[in-house]
Structures are given as structure tokens and as C-alpha cells.
């Protein structure tokens, strides 16, 4: 595992380990609300706005997954 991936894994693991703290739970709730807003708004968009919203949706989904499931990068055995 490269140094960068090891650092990213440590950071993601630190976030995951704090998943029960009130601040992170509030952020998680906000992200779910943002995801719902994006899902409601995207059908009426086109062009640059749609592309921007797609990128934001990916980032929100990635952060939710990190909080709920843990790091995407797994440590080697």
C-alpha cells in the first residue's frame, strides 16, 4: 500500500470511528437531506447545472458510504 493510500485509509478510518458522535450524525442527516434535494431537482436540469449536480451527488453518496460502511481502501492482510 502506498503512503498516500495508507494516509487516506487512516483518515477514512478516523472518520468512521467517530460515526456515533453527535456532530457526525448531524452531518450525516444533512447529507441525506441534500441527497433527497438533489434527487428531487435533477430531472429538471440540463447542461452544466446537471453535470455539477451529478458531481455533488457522487460526493454526497461517497461521504454517506464512508460514515455508514467505513473506509473504501482496505488494509492489506
N, C-alpha and C positions, 0 to 999 in steps of 0.2 A: 504494500500500500504506500503510495507516495506521501510525502509530507503534507501536501495540500489536502489530499483526501483524508489523511489522519486528523488534521486540524478541523476539517469540515465535519467529520464524524463526531469528534469531541464536542463541537459546538451544538450540533443537532442533538446529541445525547443529553447535553446540559439542558436544552430547551425541553426535551421530552421528560426529563426527570422532574422538571418544575410544573408539569401539566396540571397538578392539583392545586396550585396556588391561585388565589382569587383573581389576581391581575391577568394571568394567562387564560383563565377561564372566561374572563370578561372579553379578552381579545378574541378568543375562540367564538364566543357568542356573536361578537361584532362581525367576524369573518363569515359566519353562517348567514347573517342578515345581509351582508354585502353580496354574498353568492346568490341569495334569493333575488336581490335587486337586479343583479346582472342578468340572471335568468329571465326576469320579467322584461327587461329593457332591450335585450339584444335582437329580438325579431324585427324591431322597427328601425334598426340601424344598417348603414352600409358604408363602404369606403373606409377611410382612415379611422372613423369612430368605431366601427365594428372590429377592426384589427386591434385597436387599443384595448377594447373591452375583452377581446379574446385573450390578450396577454395578461390583463389583470385577472381574468377568471382562472388562468393557469397558475398564477402566483398565489391566489387565494386558496385554490384547491391543494397546492403543494404545501402551504403553511398549515392548513387544516389536517392534512395527512401526517405531517410531521408531529403535530401536537397529539393526534389520536393514535398513530401507529408507530411512531419512533423514527429513528434515522433511516434515510434511504440508502446510505452507504453502510454496508455491514462490515464488521471487523473480520479479518481472515482468522481462521482457526489456528 
